[in-house]
Each structure stands twice: as structure tokens, then as C-alpha cells.
Amino acid sequence: MSGTVTIVDNLDGGTLSSAERTQSLDANSNIDHLSILTNGEAGHSSEIVGFRAGELLLSNGESYSGSLLGDIPEGQGTYVWSDGGVYEGEWRRGVRNGIGKMRWHSGAMYEGEFSGGYIHGTGTYIGSDKTYKGRWRLNLKHGLGYQVYRNGDIFEGSWIQGTPEGPGKYTWDNGNVYLGNMRGGTKSGKGTLTWITGDSFEGSWLNGMMHGLGVYTWSDGGCYVGTWTAGLKDGKGTFYPRGNRLPTVQEIYLSALRKRGLLPDLRKQKQVGDVIIGQSQGPPQSSRRNVSLERRWSLEVSIEKVIGHDSAFGLTEPGPESGDKEVNSKIPILEREYMQGVLISELVLDNMFSSTSRTARRLQRKLKEIKRPGEAIIKGHRSYDLMLSLQLGIRYTVGKITPVQGREVRTSDFGAKASFWMDFPKEGSQLTPTHQSEDFKWKDYCPMVFRNLRDMFKIDAADYMMSICGNDTLRELSSPGKSGSVFFLSQDDRFMIKTLRRSEVKVLLRMLPDYHHHVKSYENTLITKFFGLHRIKPSSGQKFRFVVMGNMFCTELRIHRRFDLKGSSLGRSSDKIEIDENTTLKDLDLNYSFYLEPSWRESLLKQIEIDSKFLEAQHIMDYSLLLGVHYRAPKHLRPLTSYNRSTNRDGLPILAEEDPLEDEVLNYPQGLVLVPRGDDDNSVVLGPHVRGSRLRASSAGDEEVDLLLPGTARLQIQLGVNMPSRAELIPGKQEKEMFHEVYDVVLYLGIIDILQDYNMTKRIEHAYKSLQFDSLSISVVDPTFYSHRFLEFIQKVFPPNATSG
């Protein structure tokens, strides 16, 4: 036989347990990873003489009967495998192509479309553990689909590469229903879970857990509006007991949250669900489809049709006056604050909200507290065209440099001659696509060097582009400093993009060879990670220079306080009256000392000294230690437990990996628990673009340890990332925002703003300010003095433990 017959086997796979599916909604099984087998040649036809009906017998006992073009299956035919598997349907050039029916020896069946030997198009699979109706791509479920599990659970919605991804609806066999977004087979994004009891949660999810802003409503009518972290209430919220009704202003507030994307839009969820149900039920169409028809079948088009035409469905949100329950004026409304599930404060509010204006101001403040940092850049935003140009340029840069074989950087990869220009006309060119922004020129500085840096920090090129240039918009942050720089944050929080002055670009290019050598030599360096340097010159307007950096605060944990520490005192306090989690505090605002495990403190101070000496050699000053603090619930508010743990010299408990009570730790907020590093690294959450080594705890026998927090995965501890510590109030400094003198905390830190050299302008500024103020208190000083003062101050921030001596 001169052609080949490609077959698909092993469709009927194993199943997940009910508990696994209930927790993660994981719909993967062996059906999603099909094996491709190709039979060898058989038969002895010497030439192709035209179509004929015939039968082919293979030496391995398999056979084909049907239409042939020469000795190659073409048209309708049936193939029978030696194990009893059968395919009946259309063929083209010896492979299954068109409409067909597949039956495996296990009893599993597929009926639908094939292309190039793959299950590809629309079809129905019926197996021992599940039934799936919907779209396929290259043997994987991909597009809109409807799947029924063995235990009666149902998922209907979007699939990508065999996994639920995007909008969908999951219905458990017990009647619980989730309607919202999925990511990697789990609830992630905006969605609503309704329990059979009548309770519901409407809000944000992450890895299958409530995470972010949400509204929990009980079946009796009571509800709580607040924030969650990893399934636990965390932060401020408002509790409306049974017998109360959301006041008009609160209804308007929740409606505004839905419109701004902070809560799921129930109307759009219902529309998407209706489309998914309508398109996923019923047998597949038997007519052949071409490429353009496949595009119309794609998920993106289907969902866009729904979301883009809200009014066409005649659905309206319940108005502020909806609900006919009588309000009990004697039941108080409570404003509560939680920390990792523990109630730490409660305030009784006027349940009738007699002052509408006062309520509106309160809700406006609450909205400001819970929103994500920054302002989404949507069409009409002042930075919209700039964002489009930046995304186009980065796509071009990464797409051009990625295919180039990796190598060590050379001297020629640095400097002005290693920069490249590209024109981006609006109508497109042979090398650039059409776009909606204005014409612009794109300049890429030292692309091979920054590609090498991205590789060094294990940043995948595709992930890098998707994070910055994907469908989600960037967010613009207000600048906390005096430089006037504009900051953009990627939607996944992994990357920060900052505008630079021309002088800063010159400094970065000058120090880039030494910077590259430094970060390569010291894998635990705390200096800012740079991943790209670019310039945009619009056809009308000023030039914009950007640097792409790693975001040190990319973590699932809430950063309750953030500090910018220089070691100087003049003007080093926040002038904001209202301080929230997005406020950047300064040296004089720091009223806590942080006690680390002794060996960690030694490693931290040593690395800071190495980094500051490097900056001193580069004549850099005015840099800062950016410190993020995640507070855990105070010890005396946590539930008492009966298990025994050893503690290290810093007061952090050590739990043995084989301790049978470890599961109990996960059930209660217990502060910080260190566990020896496990063999399964897949269960440990790594920091973003982290390259350094794990930290070892001397109290754990100098073994590598992970940080275990309730409701989250184990966190990998590295220098500057996921570092457990004990925070103690500095004597004589009153704590205004927090309520206790001692906290367990998790720290994130790094050295930022490293592009200011001590030039003539700064020398003049130093001389001028020295005449007015104490020369030791000002920020602008000689780089050598700056590094010494900086290190001395950081040593006070992280004092030695009293018990370590």
C-alpha cells in the first residue's frame, strides 16, 4: 500500500475521583492526550489507475474496505483494527478526513469530524467515564463543549487544549452550580457559585478558591460584601444580617462594581451560559465545514457576539427598588475587618443609612480600598495609543529575537550600535501588521542582552508576550516618587513598565555590561531585574523611553504595607492623611523592626552590601530598598490547637514533613509554619522570575524549608521572596493603622531606582541643600557615603534576635 493509514487509539482513559473534581473541576483524562499510530506499507500496487471499490488486507490482521484511489483510501470506507476497533467514514489520501464514526475495543465511541487523521471539528465522544459533545482541535477538546462525567457532574463552556478555560458553567451532581470563568480547569476569575442550600458567592476566584472582592449571600437573605484571600475573609467588609435589605446606595455601589469589572456581571454570565448550552447540546452536524466556518464556530466569536450586544437579549438588572422584603430597622448593619479569616474589629453602622451623602462617601472610599492598583487603560484613555504601540513593538522584538539561537553575549551586543529601528506605519508593511495607533518608530536597545537576561531568569518568551501584549490591557499606576515617571503594570502583575528620562537610558546603557555580569555572578541579587529597553517615537508627539522590569510584589498574598527606604531623614515621611495598601510609606513612617532567622539575616545583609558596593562602583546614588509586608493574624486571635511544634530561635514554628497532624494545620489560621522542603516541587509556589537558591533554616538542621500558610500552597522561601519574619513595634512609636505590637509577617523586598548617577547636577544640589539642612540627613550625597548610610539603616530595620547571641 503506497499510502499510510493514520489511526487514533487509547481514547478511553481513566477518571478523576469525585473529590478531586469537586475541588479543582479538573476535566483532564487520557482522552485529552491521544496517541497517533501509523501503519506501515502493505500491498503491491504499482500505479494509480483511478477510483475503485475494493478491500485491503494488511499483514497484521487489520483491513480496509471501501473506496480506493489506486491503493490509497479515498472517499467512504471502513477500517478494522486487529483488536476490534472500527472506523467508518470519509478518507482523503489515506487518512481519516471528513465525517466519520470511531468505535474502540473498550466500547468508547466518537462520531463527528476528522481532519488529517485527527479528531478535529465538531463531534461527540461517549466513553465509560464521560460524554463530551462539542469542538475539537488535533485530538483535544478545544472550543465550546458540553461534558457529562460518570458521577453526573456537568461542565458546559469553553475548552482550550483539552482543559476548561474561559467562560463556562459547572453543575455538580448534588445541584451546586458555578457560572463564570475557568483557568486551567479550576475556578479562576469572575464567577458565581450557588449552593443547593441557597447560599451563593459572587466575586473573584483564584485556583478554585474565593480570592478578591465578592458578595456572599445566605439563603435567609443576609449577605457579606468584602474581600477574600485564598478562601478566607481578609480585609474590610460589610455584613447585612437576616431581615435587612441592601439599601439603594449599596445596590448602586454593587452595580458600579459589576460595570467596572470588579464583580461578575450576572447578566452577561447568563447570556454566555445560554449560548454555550444552546450550541453544545444536540448531535453534531454532518455537513462538512471549511476554515471560515470553523472561525465562526470559535469560542472567541461566540462569546463576543453575546457580550457585544447586551440589549439584544432584553435582559435587565434588578433595579435599586427590587426586592419586596420588609426591612427590620432594629437589626444593625456591621462593618467588619478580618485578617486571614479571623475577625479583628467590628463597628455598628446605622442600618437605615439616614445620610445618603455620608453613605455615598463611605462606599466611594470602600471602592478605592478594594480596587486593584492602577487604572485600566481602555479605549479613550490618555495612554491608550501609547500602550498599543508598546505592545506592538514588544511583540515584534520578542518575535524577532526568539528564533535566533541562544548564545553568550558579546561585546558587540552592548552599546548604541546594538540598537535597532523599525517603522510601524498604521497601514502596515511587509514586516509589521496594520494597527489602530498612529504611525510610530520603534527602537530596541541591546535585544540580545535583554533576551539573555530573560533566559537567565527563566522567563518564557511566549509567557512574556502574553503577559504584556495579550488580550488584557495594561494598568497605569500613579508615580509615588518625584521623577514624574509613568508606570504600567501587566494584568497578571508579573511585569512593571516604567518611562525613563534620556539621562537614565544613558546610565543604563553605560552600566549594562557590568549589570549583566553582576546579576549573572550573584543569583540572589536584590537589584531590580531589567528585561527590555525600548523607545517609541510617534509621528506627532514626544519620544517615550521604557524599561520593562520584574514586579517584586507579584504574589497571591496581600501586601498590607509597602515602604521605600533610603536611610535619609529629610522629607522621608508620607504626606498622605489616609493610608491604604497602595500607599508607599517612607523611612520615618516605619514603626516596626523585622526579626529574621539568624542565617537569613546574615545572607540578606551580605547581599545588600554586595549590591550597594556594585552601585557605588557605578557612581549610583538615591536608590531604595522597596519593602512589602504581608501581616498574618495576631497570635492571640488565632484558634487554639493541640498539636506540638518545635520553634526556631526566631519564634517561627517548625513542623516535620511526616507529622500526621499537618493536615490540621491547613484547617486553621496558624500564622507561619516552616516545613522541610518536599520532593514534589509542583506543589510549591515559586516567586515570579526568581533565580536564586532556596533558604535553609539553621533551626531545621540547616535544611531547605518552605513556608506553609493556611488556605494556600507551600511557598518557596528565597532571599527577598516569601521571607517569614516577626515584626515588633519599635518602642516609642505609636502604631496608627494596625492594632498590635507583634505580628508574624511575610516579606518581599528588593533594591530599586538604580539609574541615578552622581552627576554635576546632583553635586550642585548636594552643595545647596547642605547649606540649608544637615548634610547627613539629605538624600543627595556622595555614592560612597550613600552606600554606607544605606547599609547601616537596613541593619537597624532587620536587627539581630536577642536570643541569637
FINU-394707 format. One record per residue (C-alpha): z, x, y; residue in three letters. Coordinates in steps of 0.05 Angstrom, whole numbers, padded with zeros to 5 digits, always signed. Example, Ala and Ser with C-alpha at 12.3 -4.5 7.8 and 13.67 -1.06 7.14 Angstrom:
<recs>
+00156+00246-00090Ala+00143+00273-00021Ser
</recs>
This chain:
<recs>
+00000+00000+00000Met-00023+00033+00064Ser+00026-00003+00110Gly+00101-00009+00108Thr+00146-00069+00099Val+00209-00066+00142Thr+00268-00107+00118Ile+00336-00126+00145Val+00397-00126+00099Asp+00473-00128+00099Asn+00475-00188+00145Leu+00534-00220+00111Asp+00595-00180+00135Gly+00670-00183+00138Gly+00712-00225+00184Thr+00770-00214+00231Leu+00837-00245+00220Ser+00856-00307+00259Ser+00910-00267+00295Ala+00860-00213+00316Glu+00811-00265+00343Arg+00864-00304+00378Thr+00889-00242+00415Gln+00823-00209+00433Ser+00767-00261+00420Leu+00732-00204+00385Asp+00669-00232+00353Ala+00642-00168+00324Asn+00629-00161+00250Ser+00578-00129+00204Asn+00526-00179+00225Ile+00523-00145+00293Asp+00503-00078+00263His+00446-00089+00214Leu+00415-00034+00173Ser+00340-00023+00172Ile+00306-00004+00106Leu+00233+00016+00098Thr+00198+00013+00032Asn+00152+00069+00012Gly+00078+00062-00001Glu+00054+00024-00062Ala-00014+00001-00088Gly-00081+00036-00085His-00127+00002-00034Ser-00178+00050-00006Ser-00204+00008+00053Glu-00191-00054+00094Ile-00241-00108+00075Val-00213-00168+00116Gly-00163-00225+00106Phe-00148-00249+00037Arg-00093-00284-00002Ala-00061-00241-00054Gly+00001-00213-00087Glu+00030-00143-00086Leu+00078-00117-00138Leu+00120-00055-00120Leu+00146-00005-00170Ser+00218-00020-00151Asn+00211-00092-00175Gly+00200-00123-00106Glu+00139-00165-00090Ser+00098-00197-00034Tyr+00053-00257-00039Ser+00012-00286+00018Gly-00039-00267+00069Ser-00064-00195+00070Leu-00108-00154+00116Leu-00131-00102+00067Gly-00067-00083+00032Asp-00022-00098+00092Ile+00016-00165+00100Pro-00015-00203+00158Glu-00002-00277+00172Gly+00040-00321+00128Gln+00074-00290+00068Gly+00136-00285+00024Thr+00173-00221+00006Tyr+00223-00219-00051Val+00274-00163-00059Trp+00300-00139-00126Ser+00370-00164-00110Asp+00345-00235-00098Gly+00336-00233-00023Gly+00275-00271+00004Val+00237-00272+00069Tyr+00186-00328+00082Glu+00147-00328+00147Gly+00098-00292+00192Glu+00077-00219+00186Trp+00039-00172+00230Arg+00015-00103+00209Arg+00063-00101+00151Gly+00127-00121+00187Val+00160-00188+00200Arg+00136-00215+00266Asn+00138-00287+00289Gly+00174-00346+00258Ile+00208-00336+00192Gly+00266-00351+00145Lys+00310-00298+00113Met+00357-00310+00054Arg+00404-00256+00027Trp+00431-00249-00043His+00500-00266-00015Ser+00476-00335+00006Gly+00472-00319+00080Ala+00411-00346+00116Met+00373-00334+00181Tyr+00318-00378+00209Glu+00283-00362+00273Gly+00243-00309+00309Glu+00227-00238+00288Phe+00192-00182+00326Ser+00171-00114+00300Gly+00213-00123+00237Gly+00276-00140+00276Tyr+00312-00206+00287Ile+00291-00216+00359His+00286-00280+00398Gly+00318-00347+00382Thr+00347-00363+00314Gly+00404-00389+00272Thr+00446-00348+00224Tyr+00491-00382+00172Ile+00538-00336+00135Gly+00602-00340+00095Ser+00646-00326+00155Asp+00608-00354+00214Lys+00548-00393+00240Thr+00510-00369+00301Tyr+00455-00405+00340Lys+00423-00371+00399Gly+00387-00310+00425Arg+00379-00242+00390Trp+00353-00174+00410Arg+00339-00119+00359Leu+00384-00150+00306Asn+00442-00161+00355Leu+00465-00225+00387Lys+00442-00219+00459His+00435-00276+00509Gly+00461-00347+00505Leu+00492-00364+00438Gly+00538-00412+00401Tyr+00582-00385+00344Gln+00628-00422+00297Val+00679-00380+00259Tyr+00706-00393+00189Arg+00772-00420+00215Asn+00739-00468+00263Gly+00742-00427+00327Asp+00680-00433+00371Ile+00651-00388+00423Phe+00592-00411+00465Glu+00565-00368+00521Gly+00536-00300+00538Ser+00528-00243+00488Trp+00507-00172+00503Ile+00493-00122+00447Gln+00529-00165+00396Gly+00592-00177+00436Thr+00614-00236+00481Pro+00601-00210+00551Glu+00596-00253+00614Gly+00610-00327+00624Pro+00629-00368+00564Gly+00675-00417+00530Lys+00722-00402+00472Tyr+00754-00460+00435Thr+00808-00446+00384Trp+00815-00490+00322Asp+00882-00514+00349Asn+00849-00542+00412Gly+00865-00488+00463Asn+00804-00474+00508Val+00785-00414+00551Tyr+00728-00423+00601Leu+00710-00362+00642Gly+00686-00290+00639Asn+00687-00244+00579Met+00682-00169+00575Arg+00677-00130+00510Gly+00696-00192+00471Gly+00761-00206+00509Thr+00781-00249+00568Lys+00768-00207+00630Ser+00751-00230+00700Gly+00760-00300+00728Lys+00775-00356+00678Gly+00817-00415+00659Thr+00857-00422+00595Leu+00881-00492+00577Thr+00931-00501+00521Trp+00934-00561+00475Ile+01003-00576+00505Thr+00970-00590+00573Gly+00992-00524+00606Asp+00938-00483+00639Ser+00927-00416+00674Phe+00872-00410+00725Glu+00860-00340+00752Gly+00844-00268+00735Ser+00846-00236+00666Trp+00843-00164+00641Leu+00837-00144+00568Asn+00858-00213+00545Gly+00919-00218+00590Met+00935-00252+00656Met+00925-00198+00708His+00918-00211+00782Gly+00922-00275+00824Leu+00930-00340+00786Gly+00958-00410+00782Val+00999-00431+00722Tyr+01006-00506+00715Thr+01054-00540+00667Trp+01038-00606+00633Ser+01092-00641+00673Asp+01057-00625+00738Gly+01098-00565+00761Gly+01060-00501+00778Cys+01069-00429+00799Tyr+01020-00394+00847Val+01027-00319+00845Gly+01005-00253+00815Thr+01010-00225+00744Trp+01006-00154+00715Thr+00988-00146+00642Ala+01012-00216+00625Gly+01077-00213+00665Leu+01092-00245+00733Lys+01091-00187+00782Asp+01098-00196+00857Gly+01110-00254+00903Lys+01092-00326+00888Gly+01110-00399+00900Thr+01139-00447+00848Phe+01127-00522+00855Tyr+01175-00558+00807Pro+01160-00621+00769Arg+01158-00682+00815Gly+01127-00642+00872Asn+01055-00642+00893Arg+01015-00586+00923Leu+01015-00600+00998Pro+00950-00608+01035Thr+00953-00539+01065Val+00966-00508+00997Gln+00905-00545+00967Glu+00862-00518+01024Ile+00891-00449+01010Tyr+00873-00452+00936Leu+00804-00478+00954Ser+00794-00418+01000Ala+00815-00371+00944Leu+00761-00401+00899Arg+00708-00394+00952Lys+00727-00321+00965Arg+00724-00306+00891Gly+00798-00293+00882Leu+00806-00353+00836Leu+00754-00380+00786Pro+00710-00436+00813Asp+00723-00493+00764Leu+00661-00530+00787Arg+00615-00471+00772Lys+00652-00458+00707Gln+00637-00529+00684Lys+00564-00523+00704Gln+00556-00457+00667Val+00591-00487+00607Gly+00545-00548+00607Asp+00483-00504+00609Val+00510-00459+00553Ile+00527-00519+00509Ile+00460-00553+00523Gly+00419-00491+00508Gln+00458-00465+00448Ser+00461-00529+00406Gln+00405-00553+00361Gly+00356-00516+00317Pro+00313-00461+00346Pro+00244-00479+00370Gln+00190-00459+00321Ser+00138-00443+00374Ser+00121-00370+00387Arg+00146-00342+00454Arg+00116-00287+00496Asn+00152-00237+00542Val+00151-00282+00603Ser+00182-00338+00564Leu+00237-00291+00540Glu+00253-00275+00612Arg+00262-00350+00626Arg+00309-00352+00566Trp+00350-00294+00591Ser+00423-00305+00609Leu+00416-00279+00679Glu+00363-00331+00697Val+00400-00388+00664Ser+00465-00374+00699Ile+00431-00361+00766Glu+00398-00429+00763Lys+00466-00461+00757Val+00504-00420+00808Ile+00448-00423+00859Gly+00444-00498+00862His+00515-00526+00866Asp+00497-00591+00900Ser+00444-00610+00849Ala+00496-00629+00798Phe+00532-00679+00842Gly+00600-00649+00825Leu+00654-00645+00878Thr+00721-00611+00880Glu+00782-00656+00885Pro+00799-00665+00958Gly+00865-00649+00991Pro+00886-00722+00983Glu+00872-00724+00908Ser+00930-00739+00861Gly+00970-00803+00863Asp+01037-00776+00841Lys+01094-00792+00887Glu+01126-00732+00919Val+01201-00725+00910Asn+01225-00698+00976Ser+01292-00676+00946Lys+01261-00625+00898Ile+01259-00556+00932Pro+01198-00511+00932Ile+01217-00439+00914Leu+01186-00374+00938Glu+01199-00322+00883Arg+01188-00249+00874Glu+01181-00217+00805Tyr+01177-00146+00781Met+01145-00137+00712Gln+01167-00207+00692Gly+01238-00202+00720Val+01258-00249+00776Leu+01288-00206+00831Ile+01291-00254+00890Ser+01285-00328+00905Glu+01281-00366+00971Leu+01284-00442+00980Val+01228-00469+01024Leu+01220-00535+01060Asp+01183-00575+01007Asn+01151-00623+01055Met+01124-00566+01100Phe+01141-00603+01164Ser+01109-00549+01206Ser+01036-00545+01186Thr+01022-00486+01232Ser+01080-00447+01204Arg+01056-00462+01133Thr+00985-00440+01151Ala+01011-00374+01178Arg+01053-00364+01114Arg+00993-00377+01070Leu+00949-00332+01112Gln+00999-00275+01102Arg+01002-00290+01027Lys+00926-00287+01023Leu+00928-00220+01057Lys+00981-00195+01008Glu+00943-00214+00944Ile+00872-00196+00961Lys+00840-00133+00934Arg+00837-00074+00981Pro+00778-00075+01027Gly+00725-00124+01048Glu+00667-00143+01001Ala+00600-00121+01031Ile+00556-00182+01024Ile+00491-00200+01060Lys+00504-00206+01134Gly+00559-00153+01133His+00551-00097+01183Arg+00546-00045+01127Ser+00501-00085+01080Tyr+00436-00046+01094Asp+00474+00019+01091Leu+00503+00000+01023Met+00434-00018+00996Leu+00405+00049+01020Ser+00463+00087+00990Leu+00456+00052+00922Gln+00381+00063+00921Leu+00390+00137+00937Gly+00443+00148+00884Ile+00400+00113+00831Arg+00343+00160+00850Tyr+00387+00222+00849Thr+00421+00209+00783Val+00357+00184+00750Gly+00320+00247+00771Lys+00373+00298+00752Ile+00398+00267+00687Thr+00336+00282+00644Pro+00340+00356+00665Val+00372+00397+00610Gln+00443+00416+00626Gly+00457+00489+00643Arg+00506+00533+00680Glu+00499+00531+00755Val+00464+00588+00790Arg+00469+00618+00859Thr+00404+00584+00878Ser+00436+00515+00863Asp+00481+00524+00925Phe+00465+00524+00998Gly+00415+00489+01044Ala+00354+00509+01003Lys+00382+00470+00944Ala+00377+00404+00982Ser+00321+00354+00973Phe+00289+00299+01016Trp+00258+00233+00994Met+00226+00178+01037Asp+00244+00106+01018Phe+00194+00060+01053Pro+00210-00014+01050Lys+00145-00029+01014Glu+00160+00024+00961Gly+00119+00085+00939Ser+00098+00119+00875Gln+00167+00148+00867Leu+00211+00095+00899Thr+00218+00019+00890Pro+00209-00035+00942Thr+00275-00055+00975His+00305-00102+01026Gln+00335-00049+01071Ser+00297-00015+01128Glu+00257+00049+01117Asp+00302+00109+01109Phe+00302+00182+01089Lys+00348+00205+01034Trp+00376+00276+01030Lys+00411+00300+00967Asp+00454+00363+00973Tyr+00460+00411+00914Cys+00445+00358+00860Pro+00451+00408+00801Met+00521+00429+00824Val+00547+00359+00830Phe+00515+00339+00764Arg+00553+00397+00733Asn+00618+00373+00766Leu+00607+00302+00739Arg+00596+00330+00670Asp+00658+00373+00677Met+00700+00311+00690Phe+00666+00273+00632Lys+00631+00222+00677Ile+00574+00189+00641Asp+00511+00184+00684Ala+00499+00111+00665Ala+00571+00092+00679Asp+00567+00128+00746Tyr+00506+00089+00767Met+00533+00022+00743Met+00599+00033+00778Ser+00567+00048+00846Ile+00498+00016+00840Cys+00509-00043+00793Gly+00504-00117+00809Asn+00573-00118+00841Asp+00578-00100+00915Thr+00620-00044+00944Leu+00682-00058+00985Arg+00693-00028+01054Glu+00763-00002+01070Leu+00793+00007+01138Ser+00807+00080+01152Ser+00881+00098+01151Pro+00870+00162+01190Gly+00846+00184+01258Lys+00779+00212+01235Ser+00743+00146+01242Gly+00712+00155+01173Ser+00687+00094+01135Val+00710+00086+01063Phe+00673+00047+01009Phe+00705+00031+00942Leu+00667+00015+00878Ser+00682-00053+00847Gln+00715-00021+00786Asp+00758+00022+00833Asp+00735+00087+00800Arg+00699+00119+00859Phe+00712+00125+00933Met+00654+00139+00981Ile+00672+00168+01049Lys+00630+00182+01111Thr+00634+00253+01136Leu+00623+00287+01202Arg+00569+00341+01205Arg+00623+00394+01211Ser+00656+00370+01147Glu+00590+00373+01109Val+00581+00446+01132Lys+00652+00462+01108Val+00639+00431+01040Leu+00573+00467+01031Leu+00605+00533+01052Arg+00663+00527+01004Met+00625+00493+00947Leu+00614+00556+00904Pro+00688+00573+00908Asp+00707+00499+00898Tyr+00665+00495+00835His+00696+00559+00809His+00767+00534+00825His+00761+00466+00790Val+00727+00499+00731Lys+00783+00551+00725Ser+00841+00503+00735Tyr+00832+00440+00694Glu+00897+00410+00722Asn+00877+00420+00795Thr+00902+00365+00841Leu+00848+00376+00893Ile+00800+00319+00908Thr+00744+00311+00857Lys+00676+00311+00890Phe+00617+00281+00852Phe+00560+00277+00903Gly+00540+00294+00974Leu+00484+00255+01009His+00454+00237+01076Arg+00418+00174+01099Ile+00373+00172+01160Lys+00349+00101+01176Pro+00283+00095+01213Ser+00324+00066+01271Ser+00395+00089+01280Gly+00442+00147+01268Gln+00449+00192+01207Lys+00503+00177+01156Phe+00532+00231+01112Arg+00571+00211+01049Phe+00612+00245+00996Val+00629+00210+00930Val+00699+00223+00905Met+00745+00202+00849Gly+00796+00147+00867Asn+00865+00172+00849Met+00893+00101+00847Phe+00846+00073+00794Cys+00898+00044+00748Thr+00918-00024+00719Glu+00988-00014+00746Leu+01003-00040+00816Arg+01012+00014+00868Ile+01071-00014+00906His+01076+00043+00957Arg+01028+00098+00979Arg+01045+00158+01021Phe+01004+00210+01059Asp+01048+00273+01062Leu+01033+00335+01103Lys+01100+00367+01115Gly+01098+00358+01190Ser+01140+00310+01231Ser+01105+00297+01297Leu+01075+00227+01294Gly+01086+00225+01219Arg+01111+00153+01213Ser+01075+00087+01204Ser+01068+00045+01267Asp+01057-00019+01227Lys+01112-00071+01232Ile+01091-00108+01169Glu+01085-00061+01110Ile+01048-00083+01047Asp+01020-00049+00985Glu+00957-00027+01023Asn+00995+00007+01080Thr+00991+00083+01079Thr+01060+00109+01097Leu+01075+00180+01123Lys+01126+00235+01118Asp+01181+00203+01159Leu+01174+00138+01121Asp+01191+00170+01055Leu+01262+00150+01037Asn+01263+00166+00962Tyr+01266+00231+00923Ser+01229+00234+00857Phe+01261+00268+00796Tyr+01213+00293+00743Leu+01223+00322+00674Glu+01240+00395+00690Pro+01179+00425+00657Ser+01134+00374+00692Trp+01164+00391+00759Arg+01152+00465+00747Glu+01079+00452+00727Ser+01068+00406+00787Leu+01096+00454+00839Leu+01059+00512+00808Lys+00992+00475+00810Gln+01005+00452+00882Ile+01019+00525+00901Glu+00954+00548+00868Ile+00914+00494+00902Asp+00945+00506+00970Ser+00932+00581+00964Lys+00859+00565+00949Phe+00854+00522+01011Leu+00889+00575+01052Glu+00836+00626+01029Ala+00783+00576+01052Gln+00817+00571+01121His+00831+00497+01109Ile+00890+00460+01140Met+00912+00389+01155Asp+00906+00367+01082Tyr+00955+00319+01050Ser+00988+00300+00985Leu+00969+00228+00971Leu+01025+00197+00930Leu+01022+00129+00897Gly+01085+00097+00869Val+01090+00042+00817His+01161+00014+00814Tyr+01190-00014+00750Arg+01242-00069+00749Ala+01312-00044+00766Pro+01354-00027+00705Lys+01409-00078+00717His+01359-00135+00720Leu+01328-00120+00652Arg+01349-00157+00588Pro+01400-00120+00546Leu+01374-00093+00479Thr+01409-00070+00417Ser+01366-00011+00394Tyr+01386+00061+00404Asn+01344+00111+00442Arg+01355+00183+00459Ser+01346+00203+00531Thr+01319+00267+00562Asn+01352+00305+00618Arg+01316+00263+00669Asp+01344+00199+00641Gly+01278+00177+00610Leu+01287+00148+00540Pro+01251+00180+00481Ile+01230+00134+00423Leu+01209+00162+00356Ala+01140+00141+00334Glu+01166+00117+00267Glu+01223+00077+00297Asp+01219+00007+00264Pro+01244-00025+00329Leu+01186+00000+00370Glu+01154-00070+00368Asp+01217-00097+00400Glu+01207-00050+00459Val+01140-00081+00472Leu+01170-00151+00477Asn+01216-00137+00536Tyr+01210-00102+00603Pro+01249-00039+00587Gln+01227+00008+00642Gly+01198+00074+00619Leu+01194+00095+00546Val+01164+00160+00522Leu+01133+00163+00453Val+01105+00223+00416Pro+01030+00227+00420Arg+00998+00186+00365Gly+00939+00203+00321Asp+00899+00143+00346Asp+00874+00164+00415Asp+00834+00099+00421Asn+00900+00062+00435Ser+00917+00107+00494Val+00893+00091+00565Val+00865+00152+00599Leu+00863+00163+00674Gly+00795+00159+00709Pro+00754+00223+00707His+00814+00264+00684Val+00800+00331+00653Arg+00868+00365+00649Gly+00914+00374+00589Ser+00969+00326+00567Arg+01040+00340+00589Leu+01094+00359+00540Arg+01167+00337+00544Ala+01218+00392+00531Ser+01268+00339+00510Ser+01219+00316+00456Ala+01215+00384+00424Gly+01160+00407+00472Asp+01113+00356+00441Glu+01059+00318+00477Glu+01083+00248+00496Val+01052+00183+00521Asp+01083+00131+00567Leu+01097+00063+00537Leu+01103+00004+00584Leu+01115-00069+00565Pro+01052-00111+00562Gly+01005-00051+00569Thr+00974+00001+00525Ala+01003+00070+00519Arg+00986+00113+00579Leu+00966+00186+00572Gln+01010+00229+00617Ile+00976+00285+00655Gln+00990+00323+00717Leu+00983+00274+00775Gly+00966+00215+00730Val+01014+00165+00696Asn+01074+00210+00711Met+01141+00177+00696Pro+01197+00194+00745Ser+01264+00170+00771Arg+01266+00151+00845Ala+01332+00155+00882Glu+01345+00132+00952Leu+01356+00191+00999Ile+01428+00188+01027Pro+01429+00163+01098Gly+01360+00129+01094Lys+01361+00054+01091Gln+01311+00020+01045Glu+01280-00039+01080Lys+01227-00062+01032Glu+01258-00051+00964Met+01327-00074+00943Phe+01358-00020+00900His+01378+00053+00903Glu+01349+00076+00837Val+01282+00059+00805Tyr+01241+00080+00745Asp+01172+00095+00774Val+01103+00118+00753Val+01070+00167+00800Leu+00997+00182+00818Tyr+00982+00240+00864Leu+00930+00289+00889Gly+00911+00333+00948Ile+00862+00300+00997Ile+00828+00313+01064Asp+00809+00385+01047Ile+00749+00393+01094Leu+00783+00410+01160Gln+00778+00485+01175Asp+00819+00520+01227Tyr+00763+00529+01277Asn+00764+00544+01351Met+00775+00471+01369Thr+00836+00468+01325Lys+00863+00533+01353Arg+00859+00505+01423Ile+00892+00440+01400Glu+00948+00481+01369His+00960+00520+01433Ala+00960+00457+01475Tyr+01008+00418+01431Lys+01054+00478+01423Ser+01067+00475+01498Leu+01089+00402+01493Gln+01124+00399+01425Phe+01159+00442+01375Asp+01105+00485+01344Ser+01137+00477+01275Leu+01131+00400+01277Ser+01057+00393+01293Ile+01003+00385+01240Ser+00953+00433+01271Val+00977+00502+01252Val+00950+00566+01221Asp+00927+00555+01147Pro+00977+00606+01121Thr+01036+00573+01155Phe+01009+00504+01137Tyr+01008+00520+01062Ser+01079+00549+01063His+01107+00489+01101Arg+01068+00441+01057Phe+01096+00471+00993Leu+01168+00473+01020Glu+01164+00399+01038Phe+01135+00379+00970Ile+01193+00416+00936Gln+01241+00370+00973Lys+01201+00308+00952Val+01210+00330+00879Phe+01279+00362+00878Pro+01307+00393+00814Pro+01351+00350+00769Asn+01426+00361+00778Ala+01433+00364+00702Thr+01377+00414+00691Ser+01415+00475+00711Gly
</recs>
